Amino acid sequence: MNIQYKKGILELCVLTLLTRRDHYGYELVETISKSIEISEGTIYPLLRRLSDAHLVETYLQESNVGPPRKYYRLTKKGEKSQQQQHQQWTAFSQSMKTFLQGDDHD
Amino acid sequence: MTKKDYLRKLRRSLKDLPDHIIQDILRDYEEHFDDGQRSGLSEEEISRGLGDPKEVASEYLKMYPHAKKQKKDSKLWDFLWFVFVIIGGLWVVVNFVPFIFKLTGSIIGGLLGFIFFLVSLILVVVLIAIIYGLFKGKQVFNFVVGDRKFTFKTSDEDRSQRVNESQIIQQPVSDIAVESHLSAVIIQQEDRNDILVELDGYSSIRRSPLQVEVNNGHLSIIDEVVSQTIVNGNLNSNLKLWVRVPQKNFDVSVKSSIGSVKINGNFNSCTVDANLGSLKIDGHQNVSEVKCDMGSIRVHNNFGSGNFTASMGSVQWYQANNNPHRFIIQKTMGSFKNNSQKVFNQHNNTYRSQEGIEPEVRIRSKMGSIRLEG
């Protein structure tokens, strides 16, 4: 899949996962790379950008297996952004599908 | 590539960013390696998955385009400024020494000439020191003012670093104590269940990470400055320490050295001690103890008993509910303005409202003005 496509939807993927529950970095990378082939290192810069833009917030939580993990969670602003992007994506993919099938009955 | 190699390469590629950001980024990747190894992957496999550290770093560098640019600009500017000063100094010496010789005769002229010679010598030494400092990035000047040591650096590697720290507290908390040595403090009640502590802004002053601790329902937040280092004589900080809390009756206490304090919400008790910043308190507090040395105090819609002391700033009192408590306002300097319906009896610098049973709220101001509305 084209790299530019992936970059655009990666943000929506991360935000969507976070609407379900808080995640730590590795979880996000693992879950997303199951569905989309990504270079995993790009998720962390994205998370940082989202955090700088106050779409997500981070907190440390103790783990049983090692040092505390950094968790990411969606802010109110992030929730709104996710909804918007979701709608945009649905509308876009719908029109793209129609376009590719070429069934533009006049 | 091993974990160590990967992190080292990443660090090297990130070197233009401020140190604390680099550390924060590396921490994320360290955690990633740890988690990856725990799920059975080798360091090699994890490195491959992450992709080229240079490419990863370029994503971060794109995010902070000012980190590098600012450095170059200001170095160049500094350099030109000092060149200008030196040329200007030499010009004065060259032009005025012969002129003064002619004007005042040899003795005074000679003396002044000698002084100009010394001044130009000092200027040359300063120029050499500055150039040396520019290329080596070393500290050149140390000034001691009182018991504090200020270090002026010609290198501005630490200038106005982006600070963004946050922490979420999920344990039960009954009282909150904030001690801030640099940032402004904003305590805000919001529609939430946990507490979010967030420090955000830019600062040229070296500071240690925010210390946040919960102990027996006592939340303590300390924002500490590491050293009195002023880079290029600049003391830049617009740091804001947000404490977003749920709508519960906390006991709040804030101590602030420089930044102003803003408290928004309905708290059980509220103690504020600010040395320089102004204070703004909106909401209902049952017990208030407010002390402000220089900034102004503005209290909106306050209930219950309280003790207000302002040394220099003005005090503004907005009271929406005409509650029966009595207010006593004491001030040393500044005017007193009463916009409320209450009648105040003045005696020296003390203002007493006639209503009420006990003196529940006291406002004392040594220099600022006091204004009451309600």
Interface residues (C-beta under 8 A of the other chain):
Chain A: Y24 G25 Y26 V29 E30 S33 S39 E40 G41 T42 Y44 P45 L46 L47 R48 R49 S51 D52 E57 T58 Y59 L60 V65 G66 P67 R69 K70 R73
Chain B: I25 R27 D28 Y29 E31 H32 D34 D35 G36 R38 S39 G49 L50 G51 D52 P53 E55 V56 E59 Y60 M63 N164 S166 Q167 I168 L196 E198
